[in-house]
Amino acid sequence: MAITTYAELKSAVADWLNRDDLDAAIPNFISLAEAQFNRTMRHRKMVTRSDATLDTPYFAVPADWLENIRFQLNTNPIVPLLYVTPEQAAEERQKYSASGQPLFFSMVGQQFQVVPSPDTSYSAELLYYAKIPALSDGNTTNWLLSESPDVYLYGALVQSAPYLKEDERISVWAGLYQRFFDDMMLADERARIGSSKLKARFRTFG
């Protein structure tokens, strides 16, 4: 059976579990699998670019944000912002008490902080890993289900373990999930590199 939609995924999970009394639980298994994906998966199709205008020292992170890749000012020349911890940001604020072009950024809760405070409006670009769009009756597919339905299926089956308790198939599902997950990430790595060759760097001694 093809697994291309949320409904087909739920049906497949029920078939693999060989249970007809889990209609209410299966969406939870899928949601738990998605939470696990977001914690462990960093795939090229999760990379997202967001434009922003920096005119205040604090602003909200994107709703689907998971992890930073690059944060820069689109000035001429481009200025990459250096990440610092909130404690270091507080120290830098003492050094840069006057407003100016931001040099550093940090994260405070669900907000970005830039230091120094912008003295004008700056065009900025954030490159980050975004959450995998959650499946639902209103969002019936996403890139991961289209590309790797096996990862979705076995990820959901693994998450059924605490609910089903004693089920001898759990170790099999966990092994298959890890295998398909690793295969997908290897394919992603190959796609990133393609046929290009890495340039060797030589270092002299003495």
Summary of the structure (lengths in Angstrom):
residues: 206
radius of gyration: 22.3
end to end distance: 63.9
largest distance: 71.8
contacts: 547
relative contact order: 0.19
helix: 41%
strand: 22%
